[in-house]
Amino acid sequence: VVKPKAEQFDFDEILPESTSQAQVYAKVGKSLVDGTFNGFDSGLIAYGQSGAGKTYSLLGSPGNPGVISHVVDELFETKKVLEAQGVLVQVVVQYVEIYVDKMYDLLTKSIRAQHRDKNFPASLGTRPLSSASTQTVSDPSDFRKKLSEGEERRQRGETSQNATSSRSHAILVCRLSQRFPGESRAASLYLVDLAGSEDVSKAAADSRQKTEAASINSSLYHLRGAVEELAMRPPGTDVKQTLTRLRRSKLTDVLRDLLAGNSRTSILLALTPNDVDADESVRTLRFGALAHRVQTVCSAHCEKEAEVDAMETEIEKTEDKIQKLEVAAKTGDAEQQAAPGEQCSAGMPTDAQMSVAELAEAQRHHDALQARIEEQRQESLLQLQIQRQFMASYMGMVGTMASVADTLQYGIASAIQERWPVIEEHIEDCVRRCEKLVDKGIR
C-alpha cells in the first residue's frame, strides 16, 4: 500500500462548520463592499464540488440569509449615509447564468448570446456582460425581489449528490456609481456561484444530466487551467499572453477581469467532510492554493472632474454675463429710439453698441466652451467605437481558432493528441500575432 504524500495548504482564513453566515460575510464580503464604494472593482467566487454548500453560503435560507443578503444590507446602509451627505449614489444590477455554455439573462426571459460577439469584446478593461439587461434598484426589498425572480429562472435539478443541484454558473453583478463634488466613482461587485464539479458516473442519471455535468466540468477545467497559468507566470509577464486561455471558455471569458484584470477578488472554497469526497476536496484545495498565488494590480475608478467642472462654471458665468448684456442692449436701444437725432461724438460707439459687441463675444466664448466639452465626449466615444470594431474582428478570428483547438483537443484520435502541444504552440503564436496587429490598429 502506497501512503499518499501529505500536502499543506496556506489560506487567509479557515472557517469551520460552526461559522455563522454573518461571520462568513465579515470575513470574505465586507471588505469587498467597502472597496467597491472606494472605486475598486471586486469579486467573490464560490468554488467547490456539488453539494458542498456554495449556493447556501451565498444565498442562505429564509431564516439564515447568506453573504449576498448581507451585501445588500451593507450597500444600502452605506448609500443612505452618503446621500445624507449630498452624494448621488446609484445601484444597478445584472444577473446571468451560464448553462451548457450558453448565456441566459435571469432578469428577463430572453437568451443573451454574450460570447465573442460585437457587443462583448474579450479584452481586459472592457465591461463584461455589456449587452445583458441592467435594472436600477432603489432599496433592499427591490434588490431581493429581482434576485428572487432571477433564482426562479435558474436551472436546477436533482442528482445523487445534491437534491437541489445548481446546473449552471450564476453571476450577480452590482454596479455602483457615485457622484461627489468634483469627482465620480464607478465600480462593480461580482458575486459568482459556480456549479460544482461532478463525477458523471455517480451524479448523472440521464442524458440531460450527463450533458450538464460534462459542460460544467469542461468550464471548470478551463477555469483551473487559466488560474494555473496566471499563478505560474513569471513576474512582469504581459497578461495579454493569458487572454488566449481565458477565451476558451465562456465562464473564464466573463470572469477575465476578476482573474487577471483590475479587481480585488476573493475565492470562497466550499468543502464537504465526507470521506468519500476526500479526493474532490483535495482538488478544491489545490485550486485554491493556485488562486492564492495570482496577483492582480488594482486601481480605483475615480474620475476627477475639475476641468469639466471648471468649464461648466465658466459657462454659467458666461450665460449670466450674456443675460446682463442682453438687458443692457435692450435698454440702450430704447434710449436711442427716444433720442434719434443724437450722434456719438468723435465716432465712439454708444453703450448699446458696446453691449451688443460684448454680447456677441460672450456668446462665442460660451459656444466654444460647449464645443470643447462635446469634442471631448465625442473623442472618447470614437475611441471606444474603434476599439470595439477591431476587437469584434479579432474575436471572430480567435473564436474560430479556439473552437477548432477545443474540438481537436477533445475529439481527435490518440495519434494526433500526442502532437497537441505542437499544435497548441502554433495556435498561441498565431493569436499573439493577431494581438499585435490589433494593438497597432487601435493605436
Secondary structure, DSSP 8 states (H G I E B T S, - for coil): -----------S----TT--HHHHHHHHTHHHHHHHHTT--EEEEEEESTTSSHHHHHHEETTEE-HHHHHHHHHHHHHHHHHHTT-EEEEEEEEEEEETTEEEETTSSSB---TTSTT---STTS-TTTTS--EEE-SHHHHHHHHHHHHHHS-EE--SS-TTEE-SEEEEEEEEEEEETTEEEEEEEEEEE------HHHH--SHHHHHHHHHHHHHHHHHHHHHHHHHHS-TT--THHHHHHHTTSHHHHHTHHHHHSS-EEEEEEE----GGGHHHHHHHHHHHHHHHH--------EEE-HHHHHHHHHHHHHHHHHHHHHHHHHHHHHHHHH-TT---GGG---HHHHHHHHHHHHHHHHHHHHHHHHHHHHHHHHHHHHHHHHHHHHHHHHHHHHHHHHHHHHHS-HHHHTTHHHHHHHHHHHHHHHHHHHHHHH-
